[in-house]
Amino acid sequence: MTAEDKLLTCPELSSQEQQVREAMDVNEALIEGDRTKNQVAGYFASFLLFPLVAVENNTDAKENLFRLQNRLDQIQYLQKFNACTTV
């Protein structure tokens, strides 16, 4: 959390929360989208014993999701600290 974060108003925090949630949805959809492909690749790999080249780890999406979750936690803390109400 930065000094600038502490100066954010409730509407600004609400706006940032919405942006973070939307970005989280995008990253979660990316990860979810590759899940079926990874399961199929794992199924065939178990029979054919070849490396899982087709598997997508989505490392960047997972790391971004982790950062976004941390930011969301900060925003929610600030909303409570500032006694912001949600509508």
N, C-alpha and C positions, 0 to 999 in steps of 0.2 A: 504494500500500500504506500502510495506516495503522499506528499504534502498536498498536492493538487487534488487528490482523491478526497481528502478530508473537507475540501471546500465545495464539493459538488452538492447541488440542491437535490431535493427529493425527485423532482421531475427529470433531472439529468441522470440520476441513479436509475430511475425507472426505464429511461430510454436505453441506457447502457445495458441494463439487465435484459431487455428485449433483444438487443443486438447480439449479446453473448448467447442467449438461448437459441437464436436463429442459427448462429455459427455452429453451436453444438449439434443442432439437428442435422446440418449439412454433413458434419464429420461422422455422426452416428449412422447416417444413411449410407455413406461411403463404406464404412466398416461392415454394416449389415449387408450391403450389396455384394460384397466379396465373400461373405460367409458361405453361401451355397456353393459357389465355385470352389472354395477351399475344401468343403466337405466332400465334394465329388472327386477332387484331386486326391484327397486323403484316402478315399475308398479305393480308387484305382491303384494308388501307390501301394496299398497293403497287399494287393494281389500280384502286382507286377514288379514290386521291389525296385522302383526307380526313384531317383531324388524328387522331392516335391518342388519342382521348378515352377509349376503353375500356381503355387500358393502365394497369395498376396498377404503380407503381414500388416500392411497399412500403418507402418511405424510412424510416419509423419502425422497421419490423421489421429492416431492414438495419443501422440505427444501433444498435439494441438488441443485435443479434447481434454487432456490433463490440465493444460494451461488455462483453458477456458473455464474448467470447473473451479480452479483456484480463483480466477477472477470473479466468477459468480459468487463464490463464498465471501470474497472481500466486499462485493457490492451489497450482498445481503447483510453482512455485518454493519456496513455503513448505514443501510436503511434502518436497521434496528437502533443503532447509535443515535441517528437523527430523528428517531420516532416517526419515520415515514409511514404513511398508511397506503395500503394497496387497494385498488378498486377493481 
